[in-house]
């Protein structure tokens, strides 16, 4: 994994990661989820390297080794702008190569928001466990408080309450997550409301995709809703595919069956080339 540093439109330093290979068939722009960071995808990116795909990704502002207050972003647009920067840097590095945008969880929701709102030119989009709806009802009092705080103390952070043992059935993954100093459970009022509103947008969107989209979700996910992903698939139009993995938890790329997930995703991407 090569380490890179980009400066975004706000002047923040974003930590980025690059997994290059000679003569790749295509390249993946990778967007991570809530509380984590891009280096947690090193094993997955290496697997795709071994199958002919280069990978670039970055830490969201306020996450991992990127700048900004932990868990804070002022609004949805700046998070989408940073995904646009990732795509620009990917195209600069691999001009003319087929390009897949790949997002997980919060990153999956952000990628869907980016594509539906900004209509970028892609070979395809892959999302896993996307935040279209949470698997539980967000406490109404917390949401109301968040909307008030967004006006008066937007950068104030609160714990997300994410339950780590629901990310994977693999105990080694959960243990590494809990011990990872770059993982945090913070989310600011402004960022939390922006992400909730972005998810609500997706939960009501019924447009048409103009290039292939692969939606995947663990059927046992207790963090984001597999039902919401299924309903999204049933509602939207265009070349959209859907795969629900029975019993798998939130991070299907970190489950014991991870190589089956990788292989299925790879086969789908190869058919898009």
Phi and psi in degrees as GROMACS dihedral restraints (atoms count N, CA, C in turn):
[ dihedral_restraints ]
;  ai    aj    ak    al  type     phi  dphi    fc
    3     4     5     6     1   -86.8    20    10
    4     5     6     7     1   138.5    20    10
    6     7     8     9     1   -96.2    20    10
    7     8     9    10     1   133.5    20    10
    9    10    11    12     1  -128.9    20    10
   10    11    12    13     1   164.9    20    10
   12    13    14    15     1  -137.2    20    10
   13    14    15    16     1   127.5    20    10
   15    16    17    18     1  -117.8    20    10
   16    17    18    19     1   155.1    20    10
   18    19    20    21     1  -110.1    20    10
   19    20    21    22     1   125.0    20    10
   21    22    23    24     1   -87.6    20    10
   22    23    24    25     1  -177.3    20    10
   24    25    26    27     1   -64.8    20    10
   25    26    27    28     1   -21.4    20    10
   27    28    29    30     1   -86.8    20    10
   28    29    30    31     1    -4.8    20    10
   30    31    32    33     1    87.1    20    10
   31    32    33    34     1     8.2    20    10
   33    34    35    36     1   -82.7    20    10
   34    35    36    37     1   145.7    20    10
   36    37    38    39     1   -83.9    20    10
   37    38    39    40     1   123.5    20    10
   39    40    41    42     1  -105.8    20    10
   40    41    42    43     1   127.7    20    10
   42    43    44    45     1   -77.4    20    10
   43    44    45    46     1   132.8    20    10
   45    46    47    48     1  -129.7    20    10
   46    47    48    49     1   156.2    20    10
   48    49    50    51     1  -127.9    20    10
   49    50    51    52     1   142.1    20    10
   51    52    53    54     1  -132.5    20    10
   52    53    54    55     1   126.9    20    10
   54    55    56    57     1  -114.0    20    10
   55    56    57    58     1    89.3    20    10
   57    58    59    60     1   -88.1    20    10
   58    59    60    61     1   155.4    20    10
   60    61    62    63     1  -142.9    20    10
   61    62    63    64     1   157.4    20    10
   63    64    65    66     1   -69.7    20    10
   64    65    66    67     1   137.9    20    10
   66    67    68    69     1    49.7    20    10
   67    68    69    70     1    56.7    20    10
   69    70    71    72     1   -68.4    20    10
   70    71    72    73     1   152.6    20    10
   72    73    74    75     1   -74.4    20    10
   73    74    75    76     1   -33.1    20    10
   75    76    77    78     1  -163.7    20    10
   76    77    78    79     1   175.3    20    10
   78    79    80    81     1  -134.3    20    10
   79    80    81    82     1   144.9    20    10
   81    82    83    84     1  -109.7    20    10
   82    83    84    85     1   129.0    20    10
   84    85    86    87     1   -97.5    20    10
   85    86    87    88     1   116.2    20    10
   87    88    89    90     1  -108.0    20    10
   88    89    90    91     1   132.4    20    10
   90    91    92    93     1  -125.1    20    10
   91    92    93    94     1   118.8    20    10
   93    94    95    96     1   -83.8    20    10
   94    95    96    97     1   175.6    20    10
   96    97    98    99     1  -101.0    20    10
   97    98    99   100     1  -172.0    20    10
   99   100   101   102     1   -63.5    20    10
  100   101   102   103     1   134.4    20    10
  102   103   104   105     1    80.4    20    10
  103   104   105   106     1   -13.1    20    10
  105   106   107   108     1  -107.5    20    10
  106   107   108   109     1  -157.7    20    10
  108   109   110   111     1  -157.2    20    10
  109   110   111   112     1   166.2    20    10
  111   112   113   114     1   -68.5    20    10
  112   113   114   115     1   -28.3    20    10
  114   115   116   117     1   -65.5    20    10
  115   116   117   118     1   -18.3    20    10
  117   118   119   120     1   -66.3    20    10
  118   119   120   121     1   -11.5    20    10
  120   121   122   123     1  -100.6    20    10
  121   122   123   124     1    12.0    20    10
  123   124   125   126     1   -57.7    20    10
  124   125   126   127     1   -45.6    20    10
  126   127   128   129     1   -65.1    20    10
  127   128   129   130     1   -38.4    20    10
  129   130   131   132     1   -69.7    20    10
  130   131   132   133     1   -44.4    20    10
  132   133   134   135     1   -62.3    20    10
  133   134   135   136     1   -39.1    20    10
  135   136   137   138     1   -62.6    20    10
  136   137   138   139     1   -39.4    20    10
  138   139   140   141     1   -61.7    20    10
  139   140   141   142     1   -44.6    20    10
  141   142   143   144     1   -67.9    20    10
  142   143   144   145     1   -33.5    20    10
  144   145   146   147     1   -55.6    20    10
  145   146   147   148     1   -45.2    20    10
  147   148   149   150     1   -66.3    20    10
  148   149   150   151     1   -14.9    20    10
  150   151   152   153     1  -114.3    20    10
  151   152   153   154     1    21.7    20    10
  153   154   155   156     1    94.3    20    10
  154   155   156   157     1    11.8    20    10
  156   157   158   159     1  -114.9    20    10
  157   158   159   160     1   129.2    20    10
  159   160   161   162     1   -81.3    20    10
  160   161   162   163     1   156.7    20    10
  162   163   164   165     1  -138.4    20    10
  163   164   165   166     1   135.8    20    10
  165   166   167   168     1  -127.8    20    10
  166   167   168   169     1   144.0    20    10
  168   169   170   171     1  -153.6    20    10
  169   170   171   172     1   178.3    20    10
  171   172   173   174     1  -153.3    20    10
  172   173   174   175     1   162.3    20    10
  174   175   176   177     1   -87.9    20    10
  175   176   177   178     1   127.4    20    10
  177   178   179   180     1   -54.8    20    10
  178   179   180   181     1   153.0    20    10
  180   181   182   183     1   -57.0    20    10
  181   182   183   184     1   135.3    20    10
  183   184   185   186     1    82.8    20    10
  184   185   186   187     1     9.6    20    10
  186   187   188   189     1  -135.7    20    10
  187   188   189   190     1   153.8    20    10
  189   190   191   192     1    54.3    20    10
  190   191   192   193     1  -126.5    20    10
  192   193   194   195     1  -104.5    20    10
  193   194   195   196     1    13.6    20    10
  195   196   197   198     1   -84.1    20    10
  196   197   198   199     1   162.3    20    10
  198   199   200   201     1   -75.0    20    10
  199   200   201   202     1   173.6    20    10
  201   202   203   204     1   101.0    20    10
  202   203   204   205     1   157.8    20    10
  204   205   206   207     1   -66.7    20    10
  205   206   207   208     1   138.6    20    10
  207   208   209   210     1   -54.5    20    10
  208   209   210   211     1   125.6    20    10
  210   211   212   213     1    76.0    20    10
  211   212   213   214     1     8.2    20    10
  213   214   215   216     1  -113.7    20    10
  214   215   216   217     1   138.4    20    10
  216   217   218   219     1  -145.1    20    10
  217   218   219   220     1   140.1    20    10
  219   220   221   222     1   -69.1    20    10
  220   221   222   223     1   -26.2    20    10
  222   223   224   225     1  -166.4    20    10
  223   224   225   226     1   174.6    20    10
  225   226   227   228     1   -67.8    20    10
  226   227   228   229     1   -36.4    20    10
  228   229   230   231     1   -59.7    20    10
  229   230   231   232     1   -38.6    20    10
  231   232   233   234     1   -68.5    20    10
  232   233   234   235     1   -33.4    20    10
  234   235   236   237     1   -67.5    20    10
  235   236   237   238     1   -38.9    20    10
  237   238   239   240     1   -68.7    20    10
  238   239   240   241     1   -37.6    20    10
  240   241   242   243     1   -58.8    20    10
  241   242   243   244     1   -39.0    20    10
  243   244   245   246     1   -67.9    20    10
  244   245   246   247     1   -33.2    20    10
  246   247   248   249     1   -66.7    20    10
  247   248   249   250     1   -39.6    20    10
  249   250   251   252     1   -60.5    20    10
  250   251   252   253     1   -38.5    20    10
  252   253   254   255     1   -64.4    20    10
  253   254   255   256     1   -42.0    20    10
  255   256   257   258     1   -56.9    20    10
  256   257   258   259     1   -46.3    20    10
  258   259   260   261     1   -65.3    20    10
  259   260   261   262     1   -39.9    20    10
  261   262   263   264     1   -62.0    20    10
  262   263   264   265     1   -45.9    20    10
  264   265   266   267     1   -65.5    20    10
  265   266   267   268     1   -36.2    20    10
  267   268   269   270     1   -64.8    20    10
  268   269   270   271     1   -44.4    20    10
  270   271   272   273     1   -66.2    20    10
  271   272   273   274     1   -36.0    20    10
  273   274   275   276     1   -63.6    20    10
  274   275   276   277     1   -38.0    20    10
  276   277   278   279     1   -78.2    20    10
  277   278   279   280     1   -34.6    20    10
  279   280   281   282     1  -130.1    20    10
  280   281   282   283     1    66.3    20    10
  282   283   284   285     1   -62.0    20    10
  283   284   285   286     1   132.9    20    10
  285   286   287   288     1    81.3    20    10
  286   287   288   289     1    -5.6    20    10
  288   289   290   291     1   -83.4    20    10
  289   290   291   292     1   144.6    20    10
  291   292   293   294     1   -54.8    20    10
  292   293   294   295     1   135.7    20    10
  294   295   296   297     1  -125.8    20    10
  295   296   297   298     1   124.4    20    10
  297   298   299   300     1  -111.7    20    10
  298   299   300   301     1   130.9    20    10
  300   301   302   303     1   -93.3    20    10
  301   302   303   304     1   130.8    20    10
  303   304   305   306     1  -132.9    20    10
  304   305   306   307     1   120.4    20    10
  306   307   308   309     1  -131.5    20    10
  307   308   309   310     1   143.9    20    10
  309   310   311   312     1  -117.8    20    10
  310   311   312   313     1   137.0    20    10
  312   313   314   315     1    58.0    20    10
  313   314   315   316     1  -118.3    20    10
  315   316   317   318     1   -55.4    20    10
  316   317   318   319     1   -40.9    20    10
  318   319   320   321     1   -63.8    20    10
  319   320   321   322     1   -35.4    20    10
  321   322   323   324     1   -66.4    20    10
  322   323   324   325     1   -42.8    20    10
  324   325   326   327     1   -63.7    20    10
  325   326   327   328     1   -40.5    20    10
  327   328   329   330     1   -65.5    20    10
  328   329   330   331     1   -40.7    20    10
  330   331   332   333     1   -63.8    20    10
  331   332   333   334     1   -41.5    20    10
  333   334   335   336     1   -64.7    20    10
  334   335   336   337     1   -40.1    20    10
  336   337   338   339     1   -62.7    20    10
  337   338   339   340     1   -42.6    20    10
  339   340   341   342     1   -61.7    20    10
  340   341   342   343     1   -46.7    20    10
  342   343   344   345     1   -68.9    20    10
  343   344   345   346     1   -42.3    20    10
  345   346   347   348     1   -73.8    20    10
  346   347   348   349     1   -26.7    20    10
  348   349   350   351     1   -95.2    20    10
  349   350   351   352     1   -31.0    20    10
  351   352   353   354     1  -117.4    20    10
  352   353   354   355     1   -10.9    20    10
  354   355   356   357     1    51.2    20    10
  355   356   357   358     1    57.6    20    10
  357   358   359   360     1   -73.5    20    10
  358   359   360   361     1   165.3    20    10
  360   361   362   363     1   -89.1    20    10
  361   362   363   364     1   112.0    20    10
  363   364   365   366     1  -134.2    20    10
  364   365   366   367     1   159.4    20    10
  366   367   368   369     1   -79.0    20    10
  367   368   369   370     1   -34.3    20    10
  369   370   371   372     1  -175.4    20    10
  370   371   372   373     1   166.0    20    10
  372   373   374   375     1  -127.0    20    10
  373   374   375   376     1   132.0    20    10
  375   376   377   378     1  -119.8    20    10
  376   377   378   379     1   128.1    20    10
  378   379   380   381     1  -130.1    20    10
  379   380   381   382     1   139.9    20    10
  381   382   383   384     1  -125.6    20    10
  382   383   384   385     1   135.1    20    10
  384   385   386   387     1    49.8    20    10
  385   386   387   388     1    43.1    20    10
  387   388   389   390     1   -64.9    20    10
  388   389   390   391     1   145.3    20    10
  390   391   392   393     1   -80.2    20    10
  391   392   393   394     1    85.7    20    10
  393   394   395   396     1   -99.9    20    10
  394   395   396   397     1   -37.0    20    10
  396   397   398   399     1  -152.6    20    10
  397   398   399   400     1   146.7    20    10
  399   400   401   402     1   -73.2    20    10
  400   401   402   403     1   158.6    20    10
  402   403   404   405     1   -77.8    20    10
  403   404   405   406     1    -5.0    20    10
  405   406   407   408     1  -135.6    20    10
  406   407   408   409     1   162.1    20    10
  408   409   410   411     1   -79.7    20    10
  409   410   411   412     1   123.0    20    10
  411   412   413   414     1   -62.9    20    10
  412   413   414   415     1   131.6    20    10
  414   415   416   417     1   -54.7    20    10
  415   416   417   418     1   124.9    20    10
  417   418   419   420     1   -58.3    20    10
  418   419   420   421     1   -39.9    20    10
  420   421   422   423     1   -64.0    20    10
  421   422   423   424     1   -38.8    20    10
  423   424   425   426     1   -66.9    20    10
  424   425   426   427     1   -38.2    20    10
  426   427   428   429     1   -67.0    20    10
  427   428   429   430     1   -45.1    20    10
  429   430   431   432     1   -60.3    20    10
  430   431   432   433     1   -45.7    20    10
  432   433   434   435     1   -60.9    20    10
  433   434   435   436     1   -40.2    20    10
  435   436   437   438     1   -61.8    20    10
  436   437   438   439     1   -39.5    20    10
  438   439   440   441     1   -69.1    20    10
  439   440   441   442     1   -35.1    20    10
  441   442   443   444     1   -69.8    20    10
  442   443   444   445     1   -46.1    20    10
  444   445   446   447     1   -64.4    20    10
  445   446   447   448     1   -31.5    20    10
  447   448   449   450     1   -57.4    20    10
  448   449   450   451     1   -32.9    20    10
  450   451   452   453     1   -80.6    20    10
  451   452   453   454     1   -38.7    20    10
  453   454   455   456     1  -107.7    20    10
  454   455   456   457     1   -24.7    20    10
  456   457   458   459     1  -148.6    20    10
  457   458   459   460     1    63.8    20    10
  459   460   461   462     1   -60.5    20    10
  460   461   462   463     1   -27.6    20    10
  462   463   464   465     1   -91.0    20    10
  463   464   465   466     1    -0.7    20    10
  465   466   467   468     1   -64.8    20    10
  466   467   468   469     1   127.4    20    10
  468   469   470   471     1  -103.8    20    10
  469   470   471   472     1   147.9    20    10
  471   472   473   474     1  -130.5    20    10
  472   473   474   475     1   155.5    20    10
  474   475   476   477     1   -68.0    20    10
  475   476   477   478     1   142.5    20    10
  477   478   479   480     1   -76.5    20    10
  478   479   480   481     1   -27.3    20    10
  480   481   482   483     1    79.1    20    10
  481   482   483   484     1    13.2    20    10
  483   484   485   486     1   -62.7    20    10
  484   485   486   487     1   130.0    20    10
  486   487   488   489     1   -92.3    20    10
  487   488   489   490     1   109.4    20    10
  489   490   491   492     1   -62.3    20    10
  490   491   492   493     1   -33.4    20    10
  492   493   494   495     1   -72.0    20    10
  493   494   495   496     1    -4.8    20    10
  495   496   497   498     1   -94.3    20    10
  496   497   498   499     1     6.4    20    10
  498   499   500   501     1   -79.4    20    10
  499   500   501   502     1   -31.1    20    10
  501   502   503   504     1  -161.0    20    10
  502   503   504   505     1   152.7    20    10
  504   505   506   507     1   -78.8    20    10
  505   506   507   508     1   -11.1    20    10
  507   508   509   510     1   -83.0    20    10
  508   509   510   511     1   110.8    20    10
  510   511   512   513     1   -60.5    20    10
  511   512   513   514     1   -30.2    20    10
  513   514   515   516     1   -66.8    20    10
  514   515   516   517     1   -36.0    20    10
  516   517   518   519     1   -66.0    20    10
  517   518   519   520     1   -45.5    20    10
  519   520   521   522     1   -64.4    20    10
  520   521   522   523     1   -43.4    20    10
  522   523   524   525     1   -62.7    20    10
  523   524   525   526     1   -44.0    20    10
  525   526   527   528     1   -64.0    20    10
  526   527   528   529     1   -38.5    20    10
  528   529   530   531     1   -62.2    20    10
  529   530   531   532     1   -46.5    20    10
  531   532   533   534     1   -67.1    20    10
  532   533   534   535     1   -28.4    20    10
  534   535   536   537     1   -93.9    20    10
  535   536   537   538     1    -5.3    20    10
  537   538   539   540     1   -75.2    20    10
  538   539   540   541     1   117.1    20    10
  540   541   542   543     1   -69.2    20    10
  541   542   543   544     1   -15.8    20    10
  543   544   545   546     1   -90.9    20    10
  544   545   546   547     1    -6.7    20    10
  546   547   548   549     1   -86.1    20    10
  547   548   549   550     1   138.3    20    10
  549   550   551   552     1  -141.1    20    10
  550   551   552   553     1   166.5    20    10
  552   553   554   555     1  -117.4    20    10
  553   554   555   556     1    32.8    20    10
  555   556   557   558     1  -101.9    20    10
  556   557   558   559     1   146.1    20    10
  558   559   560   561     1  -151.0    20    10
  559   560   561   562     1   127.1    20    10
  561   562   563   564     1   -78.3    20    10
  562   563   564   565     1   163.7    20    10
  564   565   566   567     1   -58.4    20    10
  565   566   567   568     1   -45.9    20    10
  567   568   569   570     1   -64.9    20    10
  568   569   570   571     1   -45.7    20    10
  570   571   572   573     1   -67.7    20    10
  571   572   573   574     1   -42.1    20    10
  573   574   575   576     1   -61.6    20    10
  574   575   576   577     1   -44.9    20    10
  576   577   578   579     1   -68.4    20    10
  577   578   579   580     1   -38.0    20    10
  579   580   581   582     1   -60.7    20    10
  580   581   582   583     1   -43.3    20    10
  582   583   584   585     1   -70.3    20    10
  583   584   585   586     1   -39.1    20    10
  585   586   587   588     1   -62.4    20    10
  586   587   588   589     1   -42.9    20    10
  588   589   590   591     1   -68.1    20    10
  589   590   591   592     1   -36.6    20    10
  591   592   593   594     1   -64.5    20    10
  592   593   594   595     1   -39.0    20    10
  594   595   596   597     1   -65.9    20    10
  595   596   597   598     1   -41.6    20    10
  597   598   599   600     1   -62.2    20    10
  598   599   600   601     1   -38.8    20    10
  600   601   602   603     1   -56.2    20    10
  601   602   603   604     1   -47.2    20    10
  603   604   605   606     1   -66.5    20    10
  604   605   606   607     1   -37.2    20    10
  606   607   608   609     1   -67.5    20    10
  607   608   609   610     1   -12.6    20    10
  609   610   611   612     1  -118.0    20    10
  610   611   612   613     1    -0.3    20    10
  612   613   614   615     1   -79.8    20    10
  613   614   615   616     1   139.2    20    10
  615   616   617   618     1  -141.8    20    10
  616   617   618   619     1    38.9    20    10
  618   619   620   621     1   -86.6    20    10
  619   620   621   622     1  -161.8    20    10
  621   622   623   624     1  -121.2    20    10
  622   623   624   625     1   131.0    20    10
  624   625   626   627     1   -88.2    20    10
  625   626   627   628     1   140.2    20    10
  627   628   629   630     1  -100.6    20    10
  628   629   630   631     1    -1.4    20    10
  630   631   632   633     1  -142.0    20    10
  631   632   633   634     1   167.4    20    10
  633   634   635   636     1   -62.5    20    10
  634   635   636   637     1   139.5    20    10
  636   637   638   639     1  -130.6    20    10
  637   638   639   640     1   133.4    20    10
  639   640   641   642     1  -116.3    20    10
  640   641   642   643     1   117.5    20    10
  642   643   644   645     1  -103.3    20    10
  643   644   645   646     1   125.5    20    10
  645   646   647   648     1  -130.3    20    10
  646   647   648   649     1   146.7    20    10
  648   649   650   651     1  -153.7    20    10
  649   650   651   652     1   143.3    20    10
  651   652   653   654     1   -75.8    20    10
  652   653   654   655     1   130.1    20    10
  654   655   656   657     1   -66.5    20    10
  655   656   657   658     1   -21.3    20    10
  657   658   659   660     1   -99.4    20    10
  658   659   660   661     1    15.0    20    10
  660   661   662   663     1   -63.7    20    10
  661   662   663   664     1   124.8    20    10
  663   664   665   666     1  -110.5    20    10
  664   665   666   667     1    12.7    20    10
  666   667   668   669     1  -110.3    20    10
  667   668   669   670     1   -55.1    20    10
  669   670   671   672     1  -115.0    20    10
  670   671   672   673     1   157.2    20    10
  672   673   674   675     1   -86.0    20    10
  673   674   675   676     1   115.6    20    10
  675   676   677   678     1   -65.9    20    10
  676   677   678   679     1   -29.9    20    10
  678   679   680   681     1   -64.4    20    10
  679   680   681   682     1   -40.1    20    10
  681   682   683   684     1   -64.9    20    10
  682   683   684   685     1   -38.0    20    10
  684   685   686   687     1   -65.7    20    10
  685   686   687   688     1   -41.6    20    10
  687   688   689   690     1   -62.7    20    10
  688   689   690   691     1   -43.3    20    10
  690   691   692   693     1   -67.9    20    10
  691   692   693   694     1   -36.2    20    10
  693   694   695   696     1   -59.9    20    10
  694   695   696   697     1   -46.9    20    10
  696   697   698   699     1   -59.2    20    10
  697   698   699   700     1   -43.0    20    10
  699   700   701   702     1   -69.3    20    10
  700   701   702   703     1   -23.5    20    10
  702   703   704   705     1   -92.1    20    10
  703   704   705   706     1   -35.9    20    10
  705   706   707   708     1   -83.1    20    10
  706   707   708   709     1   169.2    20    10
  708   709   710   711     1  -122.3    20    10
  709   710   711   712     1   166.0    20    10
  711   712   713   714     1   105.9    20    10
  712   713   714   715     1  -173.3    20    10
  714   715   716   717     1   -79.4    20    10
  715   716   717   718     1    72.0    20    10
  717   718   719   720     1  -110.3    20    10
  718   719   720   721     1   132.3    20    10
  720   721   722   723     1  -115.2    20    10
  721   722   723   724     1   155.8    20    10
  723   724   725   726     1  -140.5    20    10
  724   725   726   727     1   136.2    20    10
  726   727   728   729     1  -137.6    20    10
  727   728   729   730     1   120.3    20    10
  729   730   731   732     1  -105.1    20    10
  730   731   732   733     1   128.6    20    10
  732   733   734   735     1   -97.7    20    10
  733   734   735   736     1   105.9    20    10
  735   736   737   738     1   -56.2    20    10
  736   737   738   739     1   128.9    20    10
  738   739   740   741     1    81.3    20    10
  739   740   741   742     1   -15.8    20    10
  741   742   743   744     1   -72.6    20    10
  742   743   744   745     1   147.0    20    10
  744   745   746   747     1   -81.7    20    10
  745   746   747   748     1  -163.3    20    10
  747   748   749   750     1   -64.1    20    10
  748   749   750   751     1   -47.9    20    10
  750   751   752   753     1   -91.9    20    10
  751   752   753   754     1    82.1    20    10
  753   754   755   756     1   -62.6    20    10
  754   755   756   757     1   -24.2    20    10
  756   757   758   759     1   -78.2    20    10
  757   758   759   760     1    -6.7    20    10
  759   760   761   762     1  -120.0    20    10
  760   761   762   763     1    12.5    20    10
  762   763   764   765     1   -80.6    20    10
  763   764   765   766     1   168.8    20    10
  765   766   767   768     1   -59.8    20    10
  766   767   768   769     1   -29.9    20    10
  768   769   770   771     1   -89.9    20    10
  769   770   771   772     1    22.7    20    10
  771   772   773   774     1   -56.1    20    10
  772   773   774   775     1   -39.3    20    10
  774   775   776   777     1   -68.3    20    10
  775   776   777   778     1   -28.9    20    10
  777   778   779   780     1   -66.9    20    10
  778   779   780   781     1   -40.0    20    10
  780   781   782   783     1   -63.9    20    10
  781   782   783   784     1   -46.4    20    10
  783   784   785   786     1   -59.1    20    10
  784   785   786   787     1   -45.6    20    10
  786   787   788   789     1   -64.0    20    10
  787   788   789   790     1   -41.4    20    10
  789   790   791   792     1   -62.3    20    10
  790   791   792   793     1   -44.6    20    10
  792   793   794   795     1   -65.2    20    10
  793   794   795   796     1   -42.4    20    10
  795   796   797   798     1   -60.3    20    10
  796   797   798   799     1   -46.9    20    10
  798   799   800   801     1   -58.6    20    10
  799   800   801   802     1   -41.6    20    10
  801   802   803   804     1   -63.5    20    10
  802   803   804   805     1   -44.6    20    10
  804   805   806   807     1   -65.7    20    10
  805   806   807   808     1   -39.8    20    10
  807   808   809   810     1   -62.2    20    10
  808   809   810   811     1   -34.5    20    10
  810   811   812   813     1   -69.2    20    10
  811   812   813   814     1   -19.2    20    10
  813   814   815   816     1   -83.9    20    10
  814   815   816   817     1   -14.1    20    10
